[in-house]
């Protein structure tokens, strides 16, 4: 991080308690305010006891209403271990060609949705976004 860049944290964003049968329950929630900045990291904390064999998470911008189209920030399949994640996007030339091995932070300017799938009733997660 270069001098002068300030980090800020958004969260916890809770998915809400999952509703449905064992292994097929789901929940999702949006941030109440628009989130803006360069995404530097995401922390996920699992609550209750989501089944590691089936718990899927999708964290994405919502899109629409003047915001850029929706984009996935992080997708995790079949996991239930708390931890830090550092998603990045591949960089491109001005002609649109991917630059091999070059990655940068995702840019966020929208409400963010946190969704869990294939869990048990009552399961939920907390998510923190670290932005610059």
Buried (B, 14 or more C-beta within 10 A) or exposed (E): EEEEEEEEEBBBBBBBBBEBEEEEBBBBBBBEEBBEBBBBBBBBBBBBEBBEEBBBBBBBBBEEEEBEEBBEBBEBEEBBEEEEBEBEEEEEEEEEEEEEEEEEBBBBEBBBBBBBBBBBBBBBBBBBBBBB
